[in-house]
């Protein structure tokens, strides 16, 4: 079956190439097509969500090497491996897996594409407005659902719109650089948004509500500043209203029969709201967060099955094993006492709490930028926990947010720093977006993102440092 969201024919309106309207034979056929598009997007997401992006073999080898190095280090230091496995953070993996599966169920309702379509229509094809609306969409979705799945579900709508608009390479770079930053800030704004946030929530230095009420406003402010900054970087359009109108009309015709499974969506929303309340008000000692996530997903899967949705979902195990290897290595290093020694050294070398926290934030952001958010979160978390038990005992909740902010900033620094970076880059290449219909393809690779990523990093760190200076 043909993927209508990505198939283009050649036609010219007002001197440029746009997409012709494809006649629909019947609503049922169009609905089946949209279902096929969603499944293809999810399939592509599962294929590409690995933290490692250097190829399947290289990723698998690196996972094995990390586990091997950790095990060898433990044996050399005389640390029993059973001690490591008994204290391993299985709860982090459970929450990440269940929330990814839950997001997959939400994607089956078609709500993501409908939201993307509504925003595209509301934007009227105006480039600045597109950037603002889709940036906000990514922030709010990434705050509570898997951001990679969210990106994959809205991309077909974005690509159809962009193929019918007079875009250039610069706008493509700005738009997707902003989108990538929004997926990072959204993920950091809630305790279940991404891997580092989940680690922070399960570490014991803060609670679900304490983190949410502090992090969400801070990252919403950060996102607003990023969007305003990149909006100003987009050149104001003086004309082209007719071509924009035609582009929006085509988009509406293409997704004319796309439907949202409101019955399933309402059930999933109610289940998620119940999970949210449980995370907020049930003590972790009574019902751990991972148990709430697991119970919520099982209930959601049962509801989806009753509604006729296929719940035979799959997980990218390489991604799971990669995160597990980071956690395992961090557990071994922590058990060796090296990180405690490092924490004690920092406390003795830097007496001022504010400066100490700023130094930790800078270190964490650089590690996150060079090695991605996963390794940074796993490596630095034991140091943060040790310091929260001593120097930062009074301000642990804000320290958790500052730590998340530094990881978030670092993960926006380079294209490889964020999990969604190479996925977006690959999909943009596959979409073959042309510059103003000239035949020259827009690209978005490591070098193209570099200056935009550094700007994202600087803005995010400035906001985080300003917050620390004001609060501490």
Secondary structure per residue as TSV (DSSP state, phi and psi in degrees):
chain	resnum	aa	ss	phi	psi
A	1	X	-	360.0	138.7
A	2	X	-	-78.2	139.1
A	3	X	-	-84.0	98.2
A	4	X	T	-64.4	-25.1
A	5	X	T	-73.3	-15.7
A	6	X	T	-121.1	-0.5
A	7	X	-	-93.8	131.0
A	8	X	-	-127.3	143.1
A	9	X	-	-110.5	166.8
A	10	X	-	-99.7	132.0
A	11	X	-	-158.0	162.1
A	12	X	E	-131.0	129.0
A	13	X	E	-131.9	128.8
A	14	X	T	56.7	37.5
A	15	X	T	80.1	14.5
A	16	X	E	-146.4	162.5
A	17	X	E	-80.6	130.5
A	18	X	-	-135.1	-178.6
A	19	X	-	-95.6	129.7
A	20	X	-	-77.7	153.0
A	21	X	-	-73.9	131.6
A	22	X	-	-95.3	123.2
A	23	X	-	-65.3	140.2
A	24	X	-	-99.5	132.1
A	25	X	S	-83.3	-40.5
A	26	X	-	-160.6	154.7
A	27	X	H	-63.7	-37.0
A	28	X	H	-63.9	-40.0
A	29	X	H	-66.2	-40.8
A	30	X	H	-66.0	-40.0
A	31	X	H	-63.6	-39.1
A	32	X	H	-64.4	-36.7
A	33	X	H	-63.0	-44.7
A	34	X	H	-64.0	-37.2
A	35	X	H	-63.2	-39.6
A	36	X	H	-64.0	-39.8
A	37	X	H	-61.0	-45.0
A	38	X	H	-62.3	-41.4
A	39	X	H	-66.7	-38.4
A	40	X	H	-64.7	-38.7
A	41	X	H	-64.0	-43.9
A	42	X	H	-66.3	-38.1
A	43	X	H	-62.5	-43.8
A	44	X	H	-65.5	-35.9
A	45	X	H	-64.7	-42.2
A	46	X	H	-66.8	-32.7
A	47	X	H	-71.7	-27.6
A	48	X	H	-116.8	5.1
A	49	X	-	-82.0	6.2
A	50	X	-	-61.3	143.0
A	51	X	S	-63.8	-28.1
A	52	X	-	-92.9	138.9
A	53	X	-	-126.4	11.2
A	54	X	S	-89.7	18.4
A	55	X	-	110.5	155.8
A	56	X	H	-62.0	-48.8
A	57	X	H	-63.4	-45.5
A	58	X	H	-62.0	-40.2
A	59	X	H	-64.1	-43.9
A	60	X	H	-64.8	-41.8
A	61	X	H	-62.3	-42.5
A	62	X	H	-64.2	-39.0
A	63	X	H	-60.1	-46.4
A	64	X	H	-62.8	-40.0
A	65	X	H	-64.9	-42.7
A	66	X	H	-61.7	-45.9
A	67	X	H	-62.7	-41.6
A	68	X	H	-64.2	-44.3
A	69	X	H	-62.6	-43.8
A	70	X	H	-62.1	-45.4
A	71	X	H	-65.0	-43.5
A	72	X	H	-64.0	-39.8
A	73	X	H	-63.6	-41.2
A	74	X	H	-63.9	-43.9
A	75	X	H	-64.4	-42.5
A	76	X	H	-63.5	-33.5
A	77	X	T	-89.2	-0.7
A	78	X	T	73.3	25.8
A	79	X	-	-93.1	119.4
A	80	X	-	-61.7	129.5
A	81	X	H	-64.1	-27.9
A	82	X	H	-64.3	-33.5
A	83	X	H	-64.1	-38.1
A	84	X	H	-68.1	-47.5
A	85	X	H	-67.4	-30.9
A	86	X	H	-72.5	-25.3
A	87	X	T	-104.2	8.1
A	88	X	-	-64.4	145.4
A	89	X	-	-84.7	69.6
A	90	X	H	-63.6	-29.0
A	91	X	H	-60.2	-35.6
A	92	X	H	-62.7	-46.3
A	93	X	H	-64.1	-40.1
A	94	X	H	-62.4	-45.3
A	95	X	H	-64.1	-44.6
A	96	X	H	-62.3	-44.3
A	97	X	H	-67.3	-47.3
A	98	X	H	-66.0	-37.5
A	99	X	H	-71.3	-32.1
A	100	X	H	-66.7	-41.6
A	101	X	H	-66.4	-39.1
A	102	X	H	-62.6	-42.0
A	103	X	H	-61.9	-36.9
A	104	X	H	-60.9	-38.2
A	105	X	H	-66.1	-41.1
A	106	X	H	-62.6	-40.3
A	107	X	H	-62.3	-31.8
A	108	X	H	-65.9	-19.2
A	109	X	T	-75.8	-17.3
A	110	X	T	84.6	6.7
A	111	X	H	-68.2	-33.2
A	112	X	H	-65.8	-44.5
A	113	X	H	-67.6	-35.8
A	114	X	H	-64.3	-43.7
A	115	X	H	-60.9	-44.9
A	116	X	H	-61.2	-40.9
A	117	X	H	-64.2	-45.4
A	118	X	H	-60.4	-42.1
A	119	X	H	-67.2	-40.5
A	120	X	H	-62.9	-41.8
A	121	X	H	-65.8	-43.7
A	122	X	H	-63.1	-32.5
A	123	X	H	-70.1	-20.6
A	124	X	T	65.1	17.2
A	125	X	T	78.6	3.0
A	126	X	-	-75.3	125.4
A	127	X	H	-62.6	-44.0
A	128	X	H	-61.7	-43.0
A	129	X	H	-67.5	-36.1
A	130	X	H	-58.9	-45.8
A	131	X	H	-61.2	-44.8
A	132	X	H	-64.7	-48.9
A	133	X	H	-67.9	-46.2
A	134	X	H	-71.5	-30.5
A	135	X	H	-63.7	-45.3
A	136	X	H	-64.6	-38.7
A	137	X	H	-59.4	-46.2
A	138	X	H	-64.5	-37.7
A	139	X	H	-62.8	-51.8
A	140	X	H	-70.4	-35.1
A	141	X	H	-70.5	-43.6
A	142	X	H	-67.1	-19.8
A	143	X	H	-66.3	-28.2
A	144	X	H	-130.1	-12.9
A	145	X	S	-126.9	167.6
A	146	X	-	-60.7	118.9
A	147	X	H	-70.5	-29.2
A	148	X	H	-67.5	-44.2
A	149	X	H	-61.8	-41.2
A	150	X	H	-60.9	-44.2
A	151	X	H	-60.9	-45.2
A	152	X	H	-64.8	-30.5
A	153	X	H	-78.4	-28.9
A	154	X	H	-92.3	-16.6
A	155	X	H	-58.8	-43.5
A	156	X	H	-56.2	-41.4
A	157	X	H	-64.9	-43.8
A	158	X	H	-62.0	-44.1
A	159	X	H	-64.8	-41.9
A	160	X	H	-60.4	-43.7
A	161	X	H	-64.9	-45.0
A	162	X	H	-67.2	-31.3
A	163	X	H	-67.6	-23.5
A	164	X	T	-99.4	0.6
A	165	X	S	-109.6	154.7
A	166	X	-	-78.9	83.3
A	167	X	-	-101.9	160.8
A	168	X	-	-129.9	174.1
A	169	X	H	-61.8	-37.5
A	170	X	H	-62.4	-43.3
A	171	X	H	-66.8	-39.4
A	172	X	H	-59.6	-43.7
A	173	X	H	-63.4	-45.4
A	174	X	H	-64.1	-47.2
A	175	X	H	-61.3	-51.8
A	176	X	H	-76.5	-25.1
A	177	X	H	-66.4	-39.9
A	178	X	H	-67.1	-42.2
A	179	X	H	-61.8	-41.1
A	180	X	H	-64.8	-43.5
A	181	X	H	-63.4	-38.0
A	182	X	H	-66.2	-35.9
A	183	X	H	-66.0	-32.7
A	184	X	H	-73.4	-48.9
A	185	X	H	-66.6	-36.6
A	186	X	H	-63.6	-43.2
A	187	X	H	-63.2	-33.7
A	188	X	H	-81.8	-11.9
A	189	X	T	-79.0	-13.8
A	190	X	S	-134.3	158.6
A	191	X	T	-69.7	-10.4
A	192	X	T	-118.2	13.1
A	193	X	S	-75.5	-36.1
A	194	X	S	-156.3	-179.9
A	195	X	H	-58.0	-51.9
A	196	X	H	-59.2	-39.8
A	197	X	H	-64.1	-38.8
A	198	X	H	-65.3	-41.5
A	199	X	H	-60.6	-42.8
A	200	X	H	-63.2	-44.4
A	201	X	H	-63.7	-38.8
A	202	X	H	-86.0	-3.4
A	203	X	H	-77.1	-22.8
A	204	X	T	95.0	-4.4
A	205	X	S	-82.5	-12.0
A	206	X	S	-152.8	174.6
A	207	X	-	-115.9	171.8
A	208	X	H	-57.1	-52.5
A	209	X	H	-71.1	-39.2
A	210	X	H	-61.9	-39.9
A	211	X	H	-70.7	-46.8
A	212	X	H	-60.6	-45.8
A	213	X	H	-70.2	-20.2
A	214	X	H	-95.4	-43.6
A	215	X	H	-74.7	-41.8
A	216	X	H	-59.8	-49.5
A	217	X	H	-61.9	-39.2
A	218	X	H	-64.3	-46.1
A	219	X	H	-76.3	-25.5
A	220	X	H	-66.7	-42.1
A	221	X	H	-62.5	-45.2
A	222	X	H	-58.9	-43.3
A	223	X	H	-64.5	-41.5
A	224	X	H	-60.6	-41.9
A	225	X	H	-66.8	-39.7
A	226	X	H	-62.8	-45.1
A	227	X	H	-62.9	-43.7
A	228	X	H	-62.9	-40.4
A	229	X	H	-62.4	-48.7
A	230	X	H	-74.1	-28.6
A	231	X	H	-62.6	-40.7
A	232	X	H	-67.8	-24.4
A	233	X	H	-77.0	-16.3
A	234	X	S	-83.9	129.6
A	235	X	-	-65.8	137.9
A	236	X	-	-70.7	135.8
A	237	X	-	-86.7	125.0
A	238	X	-	-90.9	-29.6
A	239	X	S	-144.0	-161.8
A	240	X	-	86.4	16.5
A	241	X	H	-61.5	-38.3
A	242	X	H	-65.8	-42.1
A	243	X	H	-67.7	-36.0
A	244	X	H	-65.7	-41.0
A	245	X	H	-63.1	-42.2
A	246	X	H	-64.2	-38.3
A	247	X	H	-62.5	-43.7
A	248	X	H	-67.0	-39.9
A	249	X	H	-63.3	-40.3
A	250	X	H	-64.2	-42.9
A	251	X	H	-59.6	-42.7
A	252	X	H	-63.1	-40.1
A	253	X	H	-68.8	-35.8
A	254	X	H	-65.8	-39.0
A	255	X	T	-106.5	26.8
A	256	X	T	-59.5	-36.5
A	257	X	T	-101.8	6.7
A	258	X	-	-66.3	130.0
A	259	X	-	-120.3	156.5
A	260	X	-	-109.3	130.5
A	261	X	-	-77.8	83.9
A	262	X	H	-64.2	-35.9
A	263	X	H	-60.8	-45.8
A	264	X	H	-70.4	-39.3
A	265	X	H	-61.2	-41.8
A	266	X	H	-63.7	-42.9
A	267	X	H	-62.2	-45.8
A	268	X	H	-63.8	-37.6
A	269	X	H	-64.1	-41.9
A	270	X	H	-65.8	-41.1
A	271	X	H	-64.3	-44.3
A	272	X	H	-64.6	-38.4
A	273	X	H	-62.6	-39.8
A	274	X	H	-64.1	-40.7
A	275	X	H	-62.4	-42.5
A	276	X	H	-60.5	-45.0
A	277	X	H	-63.8	-40.7
A	278	X	H	-64.9	-43.3
A	279	X	H	-61.9	-33.5
A	280	X	H	-78.6	-38.0
A	281	X	H	-118.9	-15.6
A	282	X	S	-88.9	123.0
A	283	X	-	-58.3	141.4
A	284	X	T	-62.1	-28.9
A	285	X	T	-69.4	-27.3
A	286	X	T	-82.7	-56.1
A	287	X	S	-131.7	107.6
A	288	X	-	-61.2	153.1
A	289	X	H	-57.0	-37.0
A	290	X	H	-67.7	-30.9
A	291	X	H	-69.0	-40.7
A	292	X	H	-61.6	-44.3
A	293	X	H	-62.0	-43.1
A	294	X	H	-66.2	-45.4
A	295	X	H	-63.1	-39.9
A	296	X	H	-63.0	-44.5
A	297	X	H	-66.6	-43.3
A	298	X	H	-59.2	-42.8
A	299	X	H	-63.1	-42.9
A	300	X	H	-65.1	-41.3
A	301	X	H	-63.7	-39.6
A	302	X	H	-64.8	-40.6
A	303	X	H	-65.3	-41.5
A	304	X	H	-64.6	-40.0
A	305	X	H	-62.8	-40.2
A	306	X	H	-64.0	-28.2
A	307	X	T	-89.0	5.3
A	308	X	T	86.2	15.9
A	309	X	-	-90.8	134.8
A	310	X	-	-72.3	117.6
A	311	X	-	-104.9	21.9
A	312	X	-	-79.6	72.0
A	313	X	-	-86.0	157.1
A	314	X	-	-122.1	158.1
A	315	X	-	-125.1	141.0
A	316	X	-	-75.7	96.8
A	317	X	H	-67.6	-26.8
A	318	X	H	-63.8	-39.0
A	319	X	H	-64.6	-43.2
A	320	X	H	-63.2	-45.0
A	321	X	H	-66.3	-33.4
A	322	X	H	-63.6	-47.8
A	323	X	H	-62.7	-39.7
A	324	X	H	-62.2	-38.0
A	325	X	H	-67.5	-37.7
A	326	X	H	-60.9	-46.8
A	327	X	H	-64.3	-39.4
A	328	X	H	-65.4	-46.3
A	329	X	H	-62.4	-42.2
A	330	X	H	-64.4	-37.4
A	331	X	H	-65.4	-40.4
A	332	X	H	-65.1	-47.2
A	333	X	H	-62.6	-39.3
A	334	X	H	-64.8	-41.9
A	335	X	H	-67.0	-24.3
A	336	X	H	-72.9	-16.8
A	337	X	T	89.6	-2.8
A	338	X	H	-63.6	-42.1
A	339	X	H	-70.6	-35.5
A	340	X	H	-63.8	-39.5
A	341	X	H	-63.3	-42.1
A	342	X	H	-63.1	-40.3
A	343	X	H	-64.5	-41.6
A	344	X	H	-65.6	-37.4
A	345	X	H	-65.1	-44.0
A	346	X	H	-62.0	-40.6
A	347	X	H	-65.0	-39.2
A	348	X	H	-74.7	-31.2
A	349	X	H	-81.7	-30.3
A	350	X	-	-125.2	107.4
A	351	X	-	-82.4	-30.5
A	352	X	-	-75.8	120.5
A	353	X	H	-60.7	-40.3
A	354	X	H	-63.6	-46.1
A	355	X	H	-66.0	-40.1
A	356	X	H	-58.5	-44.4
A	357	X	H	-66.6	-40.1
A	358	X	H	-64.4	-38.6
A	359	X	H	-63.9	-43.3
A	360	X	H	-63.0	-40.6
A	361	X	H	-63.1	-43.2
A	362	X	H	-63.9	-44.8
A	363	X	H	-60.1	-45.9
A	364	X	H	-64.3	-41.8
A	365	X	H	-65.6	-38.5
A	366	X	H	-67.4	-43.3
A	367	X	H	-62.4	-41.4
A	368	X	H	-64.6	-39.1
A	369	X	H	-68.6	-40.3
A	370	X	H	-78.3	-35.6
A	371	X	H	-120.4	4.0
A	372	X	H	83.2	166.1
A	373	X	H	-66.3	-35.0
A	374	X	H	-59.0	-58.8
A	375	X	H	-60.3	-37.7
A	376	X	H	-62.7	-46.5
A	377	X	H	-63.0	-43.8
A	378	X	H	-68.3	-38.0
A	379	X	H	-74.5	-41.7
A	380	X	H	-90.0	-17.5
A	381	X	H	-58.5	-44.8
A	382	X	H	-59.3	-35.9
A	383	X	H	-65.3	-43.8
A	384	X	H	-62.5	-41.7
A	385	X	H	-62.5	-44.5
A	386	X	H	-60.7	-43.4
A	387	X	H	-70.1	-32.4
A	388	X	H	-69.1	-22.7
A	389	X	T	-84.7	-7.9
A	390	X	T	-129.3	-88.3
A	391	X	T	-63.5	-38.1
A	392	X	T	-105.4	26.6
A	393	X	T	-60.1	-27.9
A	394	X	T	-84.0	-28.0
A	395	X	S	-119.0	37.4
A	396	X	H	-62.3	-35.9
A	397	X	H	-64.9	-43.3
A	398	X	H	-72.5	-31.9
A	399	X	H	-62.3	-40.0
A	400	X	H	-60.5	-42.1
A	401	X	H	-68.2	-42.1
A	402	X	H	-62.5	-39.3
A	403	X	H	-62.8	-44.8
A	404	X	H	-63.4	-39.6
A	405	X	H	-63.5	-38.4
A	406	X	H	-70.0	-37.7
A	407	X	H	-65.7	-42.7
A	408	X	H	-61.3	-43.8
A	409	X	H	-63.6	-45.3
A	410	X	H	-63.3	-37.1
A	411	X	H	-71.4	-11.0
A	412	X	T	-97.8	2.7
A	413	X	T	-74.8	-50.8
A	414	X	S	-122.4	165.1
A	415	X	T	-65.1	-32.7
A	416	X	T	-82.7	-10.1
A	417	X	T	-70.6	-34.2
A	418	X	S	-99.5	141.8
A	419	X	H	-59.2	-35.9
A	420	X	H	-82.0	-5.1
A	421	X	H	-61.5	-57.6
A	422	X	H	-69.8	-28.5
A	423	X	H	-63.8	-48.2
A	424	X	H	-60.8	-44.8
A	425	X	H	-59.2	-44.2
A	426	X	H	-64.7	-41.7
A	427	X	H	-68.7	-35.5
A	428	X	H	-65.2	-39.8
A	429	X	H	-64.2	-41.2
A	430	X	H	-66.8	-32.1
A	431	X	H	-70.4	-23.7
A	432	X	T	53.8	54.9
A	433	X	-	-72.3	133.6
A	434	X	B	-100.8	147.8
A	435	X	S	-80.7	107.5
A	436	X	T	51.0	33.8
A	437	X	T	68.4	18.7
A	438	X	S	-84.3	-11.4
A	439	X	S	94.0	-13.5
A	440	X	-	-80.9	126.3
A	441	X	B	-83.2	140.5
A	442	X	-	-79.6	138.7
A	443	X	-	-126.7	162.2
A	444	X	-	-150.0	85.5
A	445	X	-	-118.7	-170.5
A	446	X	H	-54.9	-50.1
A	447	X	H	-67.1	-36.0
A	448	X	H	-66.8	-32.7
A	449	X	H	-84.7	-18.0
A	450	X	H	-50.8	-56.3
A	451	X	H	-69.4	-30.9
A	452	X	H	-70.8	-39.3
A	453	X	H	-65.5	-40.6
A	454	X	H	-64.2	-37.2
A	455	X	H	-65.3	-42.8
A	456	X	H	-57.8	-44.1
A	457	X	H	-63.4	-47.6
A	458	X	H	-62.2	-45.2
A	459	X	H	-62.2	-46.3
A	460	X	H	-64.8	-41.8
A	461	X	H	-67.9	-37.6
A	462	X	H	-61.5	-43.1
A	463	X	H	-63.9	-44.6
A	464	X	H	-64.5	-44.6
A	465	X	H	-65.6	-40.9
A	466	X	H	-60.8	-41.2
A	467	X	H	-62.9	-41.9
A	468	X	H	-63.5	-44.7
A	469	X	H	-64.4	-31.6
A	470	X	H	-80.4	-32.6
A	471	X	H	-90.2	-41.2
A	472	X	-	-84.9	360.0
